Amino acid sequence: MSNINDFETDIIKTSQGDLEITFIGHGSLMFTFSDSIIHIDPYGQLADYSRLPKADLLLITHEHSDHLDMNTIDTLLSEQTIVMAPEICAGRIKDP
């Protein structure tokens, strides 16, 4: 289905290195910075997340299914993933 090269990416130069922002679609973004991967509102209807890197940090903005896609979240979690989500969402996200 999709890989990282299928999406529009912007690079912002910072004093600490490049911040790469990949626009997956709708509210879904992936940031790459200093060897860390940050996924925001990953939604499986927009990408094959099994082909994208696991999340070091996962940010969920709210409980709508196109922002809190449990199957996609499960795909991105690793033992090291830090999850930040509103309380209404956090209880639904299981440990990897």
mmCIF file as gemmi writes it, N, C-alpha and C atoms, coordinates in Angstrom:
data_model
loop_
_atom_site.group_PDB
_atom_site.id
_atom_site.type_symbol
_atom_site.label_atom_id
_atom_site.label_alt_id
_atom_site.label_comp_id
_atom_site.label_asym_id
_atom_site.label_entity_id
_atom_site.label_seq_id
_atom_site.pdbx_PDB_ins_code
_atom_site.Cartn_x
_atom_site.Cartn_y
_atom_site.Cartn_z
_atom_site.occupancy
_atom_site.B_iso_or_equiv
_atom_site.pdbx_formal_charge
_atom_site.auth_seq_id
_atom_site.auth_asym_id
_atom_site.pdbx_PDB_model_num
ATOM 1 N N . MET Axp A 1 ? 0.833 -1.188 0 1 0 ? 1 A 1
ATOM 2 C CA . MET Axp A 1 ? 0 0 0 1 0 ? 1 A 1
ATOM 3 C C . MET Axp A 1 ? 0.875 1.247 0 1 0 ? 1 A 1
ATOM 4 N N . SER Axp A 2 ? 1.421 1.646 1.139 1 0 ? 2 A 1
ATOM 5 C CA . SER Axp A 2 ? 2.167 2.907 1.185 1 0 ? 2 A 1
ATOM 6 C C . SER Axp A 2 ? 3.47 2.735 1.955 1 0 ? 2 A 1
ATOM 7 N N . ASN Axp A 3 ? 4.427 3.548 1.589 1 0 ? 3 A 1
ATOM 8 C CA . ASN Axp A 3 ? 5.659 3.642 2.375 1 0 ? 3 A 1
ATOM 9 C C . ASN Axp A 3 ? 5.992 5.114 2.537 1 0 ? 3 A 1
ATOM 10 N N . ILE Axp A 4 ? 7.024 5.397 3.251 1 0 ? 4 A 1
ATOM 11 C CA . ILE Axp A 4 ? 7.352 6.772 3.619 1 0 ? 4 A 1
ATOM 12 C C . ILE Axp A 4 ? 7.538 7.675 2.403 1 0 ? 4 A 1
ATOM 13 N N . ASN Axp A 5 ? 7.973 7.127 1.289 1 0 ? 5 A 1
ATOM 14 C CA . ASN Axp A 5 ? 8.209 7.938 0.098 1 0 ? 5 A 1
ATOM 15 C C . ASN Axp A 5 ? 6.926 8.357 -0.618 1 0 ? 5 A 1
ATOM 16 N N . ASP Axp A 6 ? 5.788 7.807 -0.198 1 0 ? 6 A 1
ATOM 17 C CA . ASP Axp A 6 ? 4.513 8.133 -0.834 1 0 ? 6 A 1
ATOM 18 C C . ASP Axp A 6 ? 3.896 9.429 -0.317 1 0 ? 6 A 1
ATOM 19 N N . PHE Axp A 7 ? 4.505 10.056 0.673 1 0 ? 7 A 1
ATOM 20 C CA . PHE Axp A 7 ? 3.894 11.198 1.345 1 0 ? 7 A 1
ATOM 21 C C . PHE Axp A 7 ? 4.743 12.455 1.192 1 0 ? 7 A 1
ATOM 22 N N . GLU Axp A 8 ? 4.062 13.592 1.249 1 0 ? 8 A 1
ATOM 23 C CA . GLU Axp A 8 ? 4.752 14.879 1.198 1 0 ? 8 A 1
ATOM 24 C C . GLU Axp A 8 ? 5.518 15.089 2.504 1 0 ? 8 A 1
ATOM 25 N N . THR Axp A 9 ? 6.741 15.552 2.383 1 0 ? 9 A 1
ATOM 26 C CA . THR Axp A 9 ? 7.596 15.766 3.543 1 0 ? 9 A 1
ATOM 27 C C . THR Axp A 9 ? 8.243 17.141 3.46 1 0 ? 9 A 1
ATOM 28 N N . ASP Axp A 10 ? 8.244 17.83 4.587 1 0 ? 10 A 1
ATOM 29 C CA . ASP Axp A 10 ? 8.955 19.1 4.708 1 0 ? 10 A 1
ATOM 30 C C . ASP Axp A 10 ? 10.097 18.914 5.692 1 0 ? 10 A 1
ATOM 31 N N . ILE Axp A 11 ? 11.174 19.638 5.492 1 0 ? 11 A 1
ATOM 32 C CA . ILE Axp A 11 ? 12.308 19.611 6.406 1 0 ? 11 A 1
ATOM 33 C C . ILE Axp A 11 ? 12.535 21.021 6.93 1 0 ? 11 A 1
ATOM 34 N N . ILE Axp A 12 ? 12.58 21.115 8.237 1 0 ? 12 A 1
ATOM 35 C CA . ILE Axp A 12 ? 12.837 22.395 8.892 1 0 ? 12 A 1
ATOM 36 C C . ILE Axp A 12 ? 14.197 22.293 9.576 1 0 ? 12 A 1
ATOM 37 N N . LYS Axp A 13 ? 15.077 23.194 9.234 1 0 ? 13 A 1
ATOM 38 C CA . LYS Axp A 13 ? 16.404 23.232 9.839 1 0 ? 13 A 1
ATOM 39 C C . LYS Axp A 13 ? 16.295 23.839 11.236 1 0 ? 13 A 1
ATOM 40 N N . THR Axp A 14 ? 16.884 23.185 12.23 1 0 ? 14 A 1
ATOM 41 C CA . THR Axp A 14 ? 16.925 23.732 13.583 1 0 ? 14 A 1
ATOM 42 C C . THR Axp A 14 ? 18.364 23.709 14.068 1 0 ? 14 A 1
ATOM 43 N N . SER Axp A 15 ? 18.628 24.373 15.166 1 0 ? 15 A 1
ATOM 44 C CA . SER Axp A 15 ? 19.986 24.38 15.723 1 0 ? 15 A 1
ATOM 45 C C . SER Axp A 15 ? 20.379 23.002 16.259 1 0 ? 15 A 1
ATOM 46 N N . GLN Axp A 16 ? 19.403 22.127 16.462 1 0 ? 16 A 1
ATOM 47 C CA . GLN Axp A 16 ? 19.672 20.776 16.966 1 0 ? 16 A 1
ATOM 48 C C . GLN Axp A 16 ? 19.612 19.715 15.869 1 0 ? 16 A 1
ATOM 49 N N . GLY Axp A 17 ? 19.461 20.141 14.621 1 0 ? 17 A 1
ATOM 50 C CA . GLY Axp A 17 ? 19.369 19.21 13.496 1 0 ? 17 A 1
ATOM 51 C C . GLY Axp A 17 ? 18.051 19.388 12.764 1 0 ? 17 A 1
ATOM 52 N N . ASP Axp A 18 ? 17.867 18.593 11.722 1 0 ? 18 A 1
ATOM 53 C CA . ASP Axp A 18 ? 16.68 18.711 10.887 1 0 ? 18 A 1
ATOM 54 C C . ASP Axp A 18 ? 15.455 18.088 11.555 1 0 ? 18 A 1
ATOM 55 N N . LEU Axp A 19 ? 14.326 18.77 11.438 1 0 ? 19 A 1
ATOM 56 C CA . LEU Axp A 19 ? 13.023 18.23 11.817 1 0 ? 19 A 1
ATOM 57 C C . LEU Axp A 19 ? 12.317 17.898 10.509 1 0 ? 19 A 1
ATOM 58 N N . GLU Axp A 20 ? 12.023 16.622 10.318 1 0 ? 20 A 1
ATOM 59 C CA . GLU Axp A 20 ? 11.341 16.172 9.119 1 0 ? 20 A 1
ATOM 60 C C . GLU Axp A 20 ? 9.871 15.938 9.472 1 0 ? 20 A 1
ATOM 61 N N . ILE Axp A 21 ? 8.972 16.594 8.759 1 0 ? 21 A 1
ATOM 62 C CA . ILE Axp A 21 ? 7.541 16.478 8.995 1 0 ? 21 A 1
ATOM 63 C C . ILE Axp A 21 ? 6.921 15.804 7.776 1 0 ? 21 A 1
ATOM 64 N N . THR Axp A 22 ? 6.318 14.649 8.008 1 0 ? 22 A 1
ATOM 65 C CA . THR Axp A 22 ? 5.677 13.906 6.932 1 0 ? 22 A 1
ATOM 66 C C . THR Axp A 22 ? 4.171 14.002 7.11 1 0 ? 22 A 1
ATOM 67 N N . PHE Axp A 23 ? 3.501 14.516 6.098 1 0 ? 23 A 1
ATOM 68 C CA . PHE Axp A 23 ? 2.055 14.667 6.121 1 0 ? 23 A 1
ATOM 69 C C . PHE Axp A 23 ? 1.43 13.391 5.572 1 0 ? 23 A 1
ATOM 70 N N . ILE Axp A 24 ? 0.813 12.605 6.46 1 0 ? 24 A 1
ATOM 71 C CA . ILE Axp A 24 ? 0.173 11.364 6.049 1 0 ? 24 A 1
ATOM 72 C C . ILE Axp A 24 ? -1.206 11.664 5.468 1 0 ? 24 A 1
ATOM 73 N N . GLY Axp A 25 ? -1.943 12.56 6.092 1 0 ? 25 A 1
ATOM 74 C CA . GLY Axp A 25 ? -3.27 12.94 5.62 1 0 ? 25 A 1
ATOM 75 C C . GLY Axp A 25 ? -4.175 13.253 6.8 1 0 ? 25 A 1
ATOM 76 N N . HIS Axp A 26 ? -5.252 13.99 6.538 1 0 ? 26 A 1
ATOM 77 C CA . HIS Axp A 26 ? -6.217 14.407 7.555 1 0 ? 26 A 1
ATOM 78 C C . HIS Axp A 26 ? -5.442 15.012 8.732 1 0 ? 26 A 1
ATOM 79 N N . GLY Axp A 27 ? -5.503 14.425 9.933 1 0 ? 27 A 1
ATOM 80 C CA . GLY Axp A 27 ? -4.756 14.93 11.082 1 0 ? 27 A 1
ATOM 81 C C . GLY Axp A 27 ? -3.509 14.123 11.385 1 0 ? 27 A 1
ATOM 82 N N . SER Axp A 28 ? -3.136 13.222 10.486 1 0 ? 28 A 1
ATOM 83 C CA . SER Axp A 28 ? -2.031 12.29 10.734 1 0 ? 28 A 1
ATOM 84 C C . SER Axp A 28 ? -0.707 12.841 10.212 1 0 ? 28 A 1
ATOM 85 N N . LEU Axp A 29 ? 0.252 12.935 11.127 1 0 ? 29 A 1
ATOM 86 C CA . LEU Axp A 29 ? 1.595 13.408 10.802 1 0 ? 29 A 1
ATOM 87 C C . LEU Axp A 29 ? 2.617 12.462 11.404 1 0 ? 29 A 1
ATOM 88 N N . MET Axp A 30 ? 3.813 12.479 10.838 1 0 ? 30 A 1
ATOM 89 C CA . MET Axp A 30 ? 4.945 11.775 11.437 1 0 ? 30 A 1
ATOM 90 C C . MET Axp A 30 ? 6.122 12.747 11.449 1 0 ? 30 A 1
ATOM 91 N N . PHE Axp A 31 ? 6.697 12.945 12.627 1 0 ? 31 A 1
ATOM 92 C CA . PHE Axp A 31 ? 7.889 13.78 12.768 1 0 ? 31 A 1
ATOM 93 C C . PHE Axp A 31 ? 9.086 12.87 12.981 1 0 ? 31 A 1
ATOM 94 N N . THR Axp A 32 ? 10.187 13.212 12.344 1 0 ? 32 A 1
ATOM 95 C CA . THR Axp A 32 ? 11.464 12.546 12.587 1 0 ? 32 A 1
ATOM 96 C C . THR Axp A 32 ? 12.436 13.622 13.037 1 0 ? 32 A 1
ATOM 97 N N . PHE Axp A 33 ? 12.998 13.419 14.228 1 0 ? 33 A 1
ATOM 98 C CA . PHE Axp A 33 ? 13.916 14.409 14.78 1 0 ? 33 A 1
ATOM 99 C C . PHE Axp A 33 ? 14.907 13.708 15.694 1 0 ? 33 A 1
ATOM 100 N N . SER Axp A 34 ? 16.174 13.921 15.425 1 0 ? 34 A 1
ATOM 101 C CA . SER Axp A 34 ? 17.231 13.393 16.283 1 0 ? 34 A 1
ATOM 102 C C . SER Axp A 34 ? 17.041 11.897 16.551 1 0 ? 34 A 1
ATOM 103 N N . ASP Axp A 35 ? 16.835 11.131 15.491 1 0 ? 35 A 1
ATOM 104 C CA . ASP Axp A 35 ? 16.661 9.675 15.567 1 0 ? 35 A 1
ATOM 105 C C . ASP Axp A 35 ? 15.412 9.241 16.333 1 0 ? 35 A 1
ATOM 106 N N . SER Axp A 36 ? 14.463 10.145 16.54 1 0 ? 36 A 1
ATOM 107 C CA . SER Axp A 36 ? 13.205 9.805 17.19 1 0 ? 36 A 1
ATOM 108 C C . SER Axp A 36 ? 12.056 9.94 16.194 1 0 ? 36 A 1
ATOM 109 N N . ILE Axp A 37 ? 11.073 9.06 16.354 1 0 ? 37 A 1
ATOM 110 C CA . ILE Axp A 37 ? 9.885 9.073 15.506 1 0 ? 37 A 1
ATOM 111 C C . ILE Axp A 37 ? 8.687 9.442 16.368 1 0 ? 37 A 1
ATOM 112 N N . ILE Axp A 38 ? 7.954 10.464 15.928 1 0 ? 38 A 1
ATOM 113 C CA . ILE Axp A 38 ? 6.755 10.922 16.628 1 0 ? 38 A 1
ATOM 114 C C . ILE Axp A 38 ? 5.582 10.788 15.665 1 0 ? 38 A 1
ATOM 115 N N . HIS Axp A 39 ? 4.6 9.985 16.046 1 0 ? 39 A 1
ATOM 116 C CA . HIS Axp A 39 ? 3.379 9.859 15.247 1 0 ? 39 A 1
ATOM 117 C C . HIS Axp A 39 ? 2.274 10.645 15.935 1 0 ? 39 A 1
ATOM 118 N N . ILE Axp A 40 ? 1.513 11.379 15.151 1 0 ? 40 A 1
ATOM 119 C CA . ILE Axp A 40 ? 0.384 12.151 15.658 1 0 ? 40 A 1
ATOM 120 C C . ILE Axp A 40 ? -0.881 11.65 14.966 1 0 ? 40 A 1
ATOM 121 N N . ASP Axp A 41 ? -1.847 11.229 15.768 1 0 ? 41 A 1
ATOM 122 C CA . ASP Axp A 41 ? -3.157 10.767 15.278 1 0 ? 41 A 1
ATOM 123 C C . ASP Axp A 41 ? -3.048 9.822 14.082 1 0 ? 41 A 1
ATOM 124 N N . PRO Axp A 42 ? -2.322 8.714 14.221 1 0 ? 42 A 1
ATOM 125 C CA . PRO Axp A 42 ? -2.196 7.792 13.096 1 0 ? 42 A 1
ATOM 126 C C . PRO Axp A 42 ? -3.543 7.161 12.739 1 0 ? 42 A 1
ATOM 127 N N . TYR Axp A 43 ? -3.873 7.145 11.454 1 0 ? 43 A 1
ATOM 128 C CA . TYR Axp A 43 ? -5.153 6.639 10.979 1 0 ? 43 A 1
ATOM 129 C C . TYR Axp A 43 ? -4.894 5.646 9.845 1 0 ? 43 A 1
ATOM 130 N N . GLY Axp A 44 ? -5.236 4.398 10.08 1 0 ? 44 A 1
ATOM 131 C CA . GLY Axp A 44 ? -4.922 3.316 9.159 1 0 ? 44 A 1
ATOM 132 C C . GLY Axp A 44 ? -5.593 3.381 7.804 1 0 ? 44 A 1
ATOM 133 N N . GLN Axp A 45 ? -6.623 4.205 7.637 1 0 ? 45 A 1
ATOM 134 C CA . GLN Axp A 45 ? -7.252 4.356 6.325 1 0 ? 45 A 1
ATOM 135 C C . GLN Axp A 45 ? -6.379 5.169 5.374 1 0 ? 45 A 1
ATOM 136 N N . LEU Axp A 46 ? -5.358 5.818 5.912 1 0 ? 46 A 1
ATOM 137 C CA . LEU Axp A 46 ? -4.524 6.708 5.104 1 0 ? 46 A 1
ATOM 138 C C . LEU Axp A 46 ? -3.177 6.115 4.724 1 0 ? 46 A 1
ATOM 139 N N . ALA Axp A 47 ? -2.74 5.089 5.451 1 0 ? 47 A 1
ATOM 140 C CA . ALA Axp A 47 ? -1.4 4.541 5.212 1 0 ? 47 A 1
ATOM 141 C C . ALA Axp A 47 ? -1.311 3.129 5.759 1 0 ? 47 A 1
ATOM 142 N N . ASP Axp A 48 ? -0.372 2.377 5.236 1 0 ? 48 A 1
ATOM 143 C CA . ASP Axp A 48 ? -0.039 1.068 5.791 1 0 ? 48 A 1
ATOM 144 C C . ASP Axp A 48 ? 1.04 1.303 6.849 1 0 ? 48 A 1
ATOM 145 N N . TYR Axp A 49 ? 0.61 1.49 8.082 1 0 ? 49 A 1
ATOM 146 C CA . TYR Axp A 49 ? 1.535 1.831 9.16 1 0 ? 49 A 1
ATOM 147 C C . TYR Axp A 49 ? 2.494 0.703 9.501 1 0 ? 49 A 1
ATOM 148 N N . SER Axp A 50 ? 2.221 -0.502 9.048 1 0 ? 50 A 1
ATOM 149 C CA . SER Axp A 50 ? 3.177 -1.6 9.284 1 0 ? 50 A 1
ATOM 150 C C . SER Axp A 50 ? 4.45 -1.373 8.479 1 0 ? 50 A 1
ATOM 151 N N . ARG Axp A 51 ? 4.393 -0.492 7.487 1 0 ? 51 A 1
ATOM 152 C CA . ARG Axp A 51 ? 5.562 -0.187 6.667 1 0 ? 51 A 1
ATOM 153 C C . ARG Axp A 51 ? 6.271 1.093 7.111 1 0 ? 51 A 1
ATOM 154 N N . LEU Axp A 52 ? 5.733 1.736 8.146 1 0 ? 52 A 1
ATOM 155 C CA . LEU Axp A 52 ? 6.341 2.955 8.677 1 0 ? 52 A 1
ATOM 156 C C . LEU Axp A 52 ? 7.029 2.63 9.996 1 0 ? 52 A 1
ATOM 157 N N . PRO Axp A 53 ? 7.968 3.46 10.432 1 0 ? 53 A 1
ATOM 158 C CA . PRO Axp A 53 ? 8.699 3.16 11.665 1 0 ? 53 A 1
ATOM 159 C C . PRO Axp A 53 ? 7.794 3.21 12.899 1 0 ? 53 A 1
ATOM 160 N N . LYS Axp A 54 ? 8.143 2.387 13.889 1 0 ? 54 A 1
ATOM 161 C CA . LYS Axp A 54 ? 7.442 2.391 15.179 1 0 ? 54 A 1
ATOM 162 C C . LYS Axp A 54 ? 7.602 3.755 15.835 1 0 ? 54 A 1
ATOM 163 N N . ALA Axp A 55 ? 6.681 4.064 16.731 1 0 ? 55 A 1
ATOM 164 C CA . ALA Axp A 55 ? 6.688 5.363 17.407 1 0 ? 55 A 1
ATOM 165 C C . ALA Axp A 55 ? 7.578 5.34 18.641 1 0 ? 55 A 1
ATOM 166 N N . ASP Axp A 56 ? 8.425 6.355 18.774 1 0 ? 56 A 1
ATOM 167 C CA . ASP Axp A 56 ? 9.096 6.611 20.049 1 0 ? 56 A 1
ATOM 168 C C . ASP Axp A 56 ? 8.138 7.398 20.944 1 0 ? 56 A 1
ATOM 169 N N . LEU Axp A 57 ? 7.37 8.287 20.298 1 0 ? 57 A 1
ATOM 170 C CA . LEU Axp A 57 ? 6.36 9.087 20.979 1 0 ? 57 A 1
ATOM 171 C C . LEU Axp A 57 ? 5.11 9.054 20.118 1 0 ? 57 A 1
ATOM 172 N N . LEU Axp A 58 ? 3.971 8.79 20.758 1 0 ? 58 A 1
ATOM 173 C CA . LEU Axp A 58 ? 2.692 8.747 20.072 1 0 ? 58 A 1
ATOM 174 C C . LEU Axp A 58 ? 1.781 9.783 20.709 1 0 ? 58 A 1
ATOM 175 N N . LEU Axp A 59 ? 1.302 10.729 19.903 1 0 ? 59 A 1
ATOM 176 C CA . LEU Axp A 59 ? 0.42 11.79 20.389 1 0 ? 59 A 1
ATOM 177 C C . LEU Axp A 59 ? -0.972 11.585 19.808 1 0 ? 59 A 1
ATOM 178 N N . ILE Axp A 60 ? -1.966 11.52 20.678 1 0 ? 60 A 1
ATOM 179 C CA . ILE Axp A 60 ? -3.36 11.382 20.27 1 0 ? 60 A 1
ATOM 180 C C . ILE Axp A 60 ? -4.093 12.632 20.737 1 0 ? 60 A 1
ATOM 181 N N . THR Axp A 61 ? -4.835 13.277 19.837 1 0 ? 61 A 1
ATOM 182 C CA . THR Axp A 61 ? -5.466 14.545 20.189 1 0 ? 61 A 1
ATOM 183 C C . THR Axp A 61 ? -6.86 14.389 20.788 1 0 ? 61 A 1
ATOM 184 N N . HIS Axp A 62 ? -7.637 13.406 20.293 1 0 ? 62 A 1
ATOM 185 C CA . HIS Axp A 62 ? -8.981 13.207 20.829 1 0 ? 62 A 1
ATOM 186 C C . HIS Axp A 62 ? -9.523 11.847 20.417 1 0 ? 62 A 1
ATOM 187 N N . GLU Axp A 63 ? -10.74 11.532 20.868 1 0 ? 63 A 1
ATOM 188 C CA . GLU Axp A 63 ? -11.265 10.172 20.805 1 0 ? 63 A 1
ATOM 189 C C . GLU Axp A 63 ? -11.959 9.776 19.501 1 0 ? 63 A 1
ATOM 190 N N . HIS Axp A 64 ? -12.096 10.644 18.529 1 0 ? 64 A 1
ATOM 191 C CA . HIS Axp A 64 ? -12.732 10.245 17.266 1 0 ? 64 A 1
ATOM 192 C C . HIS Axp A 64 ? -11.912 9.142 16.603 1 0 ? 64 A 1
ATOM 193 N N . SER Axp A 65 ? -12.588 8.214 15.951 1 0 ? 65 A 1
ATOM 194 C CA . SER Axp A 65 ? -11.913 7.027 15.41 1 0 ? 65 A 1
ATOM 195 C C . SER Axp A 65 ? -10.871 7.341 14.338 1 0 ? 65 A 1
ATOM 196 N N . ASP Axp A 66 ? -10.953 8.511 13.713 1 0 ? 66 A 1
ATOM 197 C CA . ASP Axp A 66 ? -9.933 8.879 12.732 1 0 ? 66 A 1
ATOM 198 C C . ASP Axp A 66 ? -8.731 9.563 13.393 1 0 ? 66 A 1
ATOM 199 N N . HIS Axp A 67 ? -8.722 9.594 14.718 1 0 ? 67 A 1
ATOM 200 C CA . HIS Axp A 67 ? -7.587 10.101 15.495 1 0 ? 67 A 1
ATOM 201 C C . HIS Axp A 67 ? -7.135 9.073 16.53 1 0 ? 67 A 1
ATOM 202 N N . LEU Axp A 68 ? -8.063 8.263 16.984 1 0 ? 68 A 1
ATOM 203 C CA . LEU Axp A 68 ? -7.793 7.201 17.956 1 0 ? 68 A 1
ATOM 204 C C . LEU Axp A 68 ? -8.127 5.871 17.284 1 0 ? 68 A 1
ATOM 205 N N . ASP Axp A 69 ? -7.274 5.476 16.343 1 0 ? 69 A 1
ATOM 206 C CA . ASP Axp A 69 ? -7.444 4.243 15.571 1 0 ? 69 A 1
ATOM 207 C C . ASP Axp A 69 ? -6.663 3.146 16.294 1 0 ? 69 A 1
ATOM 208 N N . MET Axp A 70 ? -7.376 2.34 17.048 1 0 ? 70 A 1
ATOM 209 C CA . MET Axp A 70 ? -6.716 1.383 17.942 1 0 ? 70 A 1
ATOM 210 C C . MET Axp A 70 ? -5.85 0.367 17.197 1 0 ? 70 A 1
ATOM 211 N N . ASN Axp A 71 ? -6.301 -0.139 16.057 1 0 ? 71 A 1
ATOM 212 C CA . ASN Axp A 71 ? -5.488 -1.105 15.324 1 0 ? 71 A 1
ATOM 213 C C . ASN Axp A 71 ? -4.168 -0.487 14.866 1 0 ? 71 A 1
ATOM 214 N N . THR Axp A 72 ? -4.234 0.733 14.388 1 0 ? 72 A 1
ATOM 215 C CA . THR Axp A 72 ? -3.018 1.408 13.933 1 0 ? 72 A 1
ATOM 216 C C . THR Axp A 72 ? -2.103 1.729 15.113 1 0 ? 72 A 1
ATOM 217 N N . ILE Axp A 73 ? -2.688 2.163 16.214 1 0 ? 73 A 1
ATOM 218 C CA . ILE Axp A 73 ? -1.892 2.444 17.409 1 0 ? 73 A 1
ATOM 219 C C . ILE Axp A 73 ? -1.153 1.187 17.844 1 0 ? 73 A 1
ATOM 220 N N . ASP Axp A 74 ? -1.846 0.055 17.872 1 0 ? 74 A 1
ATOM 221 C CA . ASP Axp A 74 ? -1.207 -1.209 18.254 1 0 ? 74 A 1
ATOM 222 C C . ASP Axp A 74 ? -0.032 -1.539 17.341 1 0 ? 74 A 1
ATOM 223 N N . THR Axp A 75 ? -0.154 -1.213 16.056 1 0 ? 75 A 1
ATOM 224 C CA . THR Axp A 75 ? 0.915 -1.465 15.087 1 0 ? 75 A 1
ATOM 225 C C . THR Axp A 75 ? 2.154 -0.623 15.394 1 0 ? 75 A 1
ATOM 226 N N . LEU Axp A 76 ? 1.954 0.58 15.91 1 0 ? 76 A 1
ATOM 227 C CA . LEU Axp A 76 ? 3.065 1.516 16.112 1 0 ? 76 A 1
ATOM 228 C C . LEU Axp A 76 ? 3.734 1.407 17.478 1 0 ? 76 A 1
ATOM 229 N N . LEU Axp A 77 ? 3.086 0.745 18.419 1 0 ? 77 A 1
ATOM 230 C CA . LEU Axp A 77 ? 3.642 0.673 19.774 1 0 ? 77 A 1
ATOM 231 C C . LEU Axp A 77 ? 4.819 -0.287 19.863 1 0 ? 77 A 1
ATOM 232 N N . SER Axp A 78 ? 5.799 0.112 20.648 1 0 ? 78 A 1
ATOM 233 C CA . SER Axp A 78 ? 6.904 -0.766 21.03 1 0 ? 78 A 1
ATOM 234 C C . SER Axp A 78 ? 7.037 -0.679 22.548 1 0 ? 78 A 1
ATOM 235 N N . GLU Axp A 79 ? 7.911 -1.452 23.099 1 0 ? 79 A 1
ATOM 236 C CA . GLU Axp A 79 ? 8.144 -1.423 24.553 1 0 ? 79 A 1
ATOM 237 C C . GLU Axp A 79 ? 8.597 -0.036 25.017 1 0 ? 79 A 1
ATOM 238 N N . GLN Axp A 80 ? 9.234 0.728 24.13 1 0 ? 80 A 1
ATOM 239 C CA . GLN Axp A 80 ? 9.776 2.026 24.491 1 0 ? 80 A 1
ATOM 240 C C . GLN Axp A 80 ? 8.854 3.199 24.163 1 0 ? 80 A 1
ATOM 241 N N . THR Axp A 81 ? 7.736 2.954 23.498 1 0 ? 81 A 1
ATOM 242 C CA . THR Axp A 81 ? 6.868 4.043 23.067 1 0 ? 81 A 1
ATOM 243 C C . THR Axp A 81 ? 6.264 4.783 24.263 1 0 ? 81 A 1
ATOM 244 N N . ILE Axp A 82 ? 6.357 6.096 24.214 1 0 ? 82 A 1
ATOM 245 C CA . ILE Axp A 82 ? 5.681 6.961 25.183 1 0 ? 82 A 1
ATOM 246 C C . ILE Axp A 82 ? 4.406 7.449 24.515 1 0 ? 82 A 1
ATOM 247 N N . VAL Axp A 83 ? 3.279 7.32 25.218 1 0 ? 83 A 1
ATOM 248 C CA . VAL Axp A 83 ? 1.995 7.74 24.671 1 0 ? 83 A 1
ATOM 249 C C . VAL Axp A 83 ? 1.487 8.939 25.456 1 0 ? 83 A 1
ATOM 250 N N . MET Axp A 84 ? 1.091 9.975 24.724 1 0 ? 84 A 1
ATOM 251 C CA . MET Axp A 84 ? 0.456 11.142 25.33 1 0 ? 84 A 1
ATOM 252 C C . MET Axp A 84 ? -0.913 11.286 24.683 1 0 ? 84 A 1
ATOM 253 N N . ALA Axp A 85 ? -1.959 11.265 25.548 1 0 ? 85 A 1
ATOM 254 C CA . ALA Axp A 85 ? -3.326 11.314 25.047 1 0 ? 85 A 1
ATOM 255 C C . ALA Axp A 85 ? -4.229 11.882 26.125 1 0 ? 85 A 1
ATOM 256 N N . PRO Axp A 86 ? -5.355 12.458 25.735 1 0 ? 86 A 1
ATOM 257 C CA . PRO Axp A 86 ? -6.325 12.898 26.737 1 0 ? 86 A 1
ATOM 258 C C . PRO Axp A 86 ? -6.799 11.702 27.565 1 0 ? 86 A 1
ATOM 259 N N . GLU Axp A 87 ? -7.244 11.971 28.761 1 0 ? 87 A 1
ATOM 260 C CA . GLU Axp A 87 ? -7.677 10.904 29.662 1 0 ? 87 A 1
ATOM 261 C C . GLU Axp A 87 ? -8.738 10.012 29.022 1 0 ? 87 A 1
ATOM 262 N N . ILE Axp A 88 ? -9.653 10.599 28.26 1 0 ? 88 A 1
ATOM 263 C CA . ILE Axp A 88 ? -10.715 9.828 27.625 1 0 ? 88 A 1
ATOM 264 C C . ILE Axp A 88 ? -10.161 8.798 26.638 1 0 ? 88 A 1
ATOM 265 N N . CYS Axp A 89 ? -8.97 9.029 26.113 1 0 ? 89 A 1
ATOM 266 C CA . CYS Axp A 89 ? -8.331 8.123 25.162 1 0 ? 89 A 1
ATOM 267 C C . CYS Axp A 89 ? -7.349 7.171 25.834 1 0 ? 89 A 1
ATOM 268 N N . ALA Axp A 90 ? -6.642 7.674 26.811 1 0 ? 90 A 1
ATOM 269 C CA . ALA Axp A 90 ? -5.526 6.932 27.408 1 0 ? 90 A 1
ATOM 270 C C . ALA Axp A 90 ? -5.937 5.57 27.947 1 0 ? 90 A 1
ATOM 271 N N . GLY Axp A 91 ? -7.102 5.475 28.547 1 0 ? 91 A 1
ATOM 272 C CA . GLY Axp A 91 ? -7.548 4.206 29.116 1 0 ? 91 A 1
ATOM 273 C C . GLY Axp A 91 ? -7.832 3.146 28.077 1 0 ? 91 A 1
ATOM 274 N N . ARG Axp A 92 ? -7.997 3.521 26.846 1 0 ? 92 A 1
ATOM 275 C CA . ARG Axp A 92 ? -8.28 2.563 25.758 1 0 ? 92 A 1
ATOM 276 C C . ARG Axp A 92 ? -7.014 2.026 25.102 1 0 ? 92 A 1
ATOM 277 N N . ILE Axp A 93 ? -5.88 2.683 25.349 1 0 ? 93 A 1
ATOM 278 C CA . ILE Axp A 93 ? -4.624 2.273 24.726 1 0 ? 93 A 1
ATOM 279 C C . ILE Axp A 93 ? -3.933 1.274 25.644 1 0 ? 93 A 1
ATOM 280 N N . LYS Axp A 94 ? -3.712 0.067 25.12 1 0 ? 94 A 1
ATOM 281 C CA . LYS Axp A 94 ? -3.112 -0.971 25.94 1 0 ? 94 A 1
ATOM 282 C C . LYS Axp A 94 ? -1.588 -0.953 25.832 1 0 ? 94 A 1
ATOM 283 N N . ASP Axp A 95 ? -0.939 -1.48 26.837 1 0 ? 95 A 1
ATOM 284 C CA . ASP Axp A 95 ? 0.519 -1.593 26.817 1 0 ? 95 A 1
ATOM 285 C C . ASP Axp A 95 ? 0.94 -2.572 25.741 1 0 ? 95 A 1
ATOM 286 N N . PRO Axp A 96 ? 2.086 -2.295 25.085 1 0 ? 96 A 1
ATOM 287 C CA . PRO Axp A 96 ? 2.567 -3.217 24.041 1 0 ? 96 A 1
ATOM 288 C C . PRO Axp A 96 ? 2.98 -4.561 24.606 1 0 ? 96 A 1
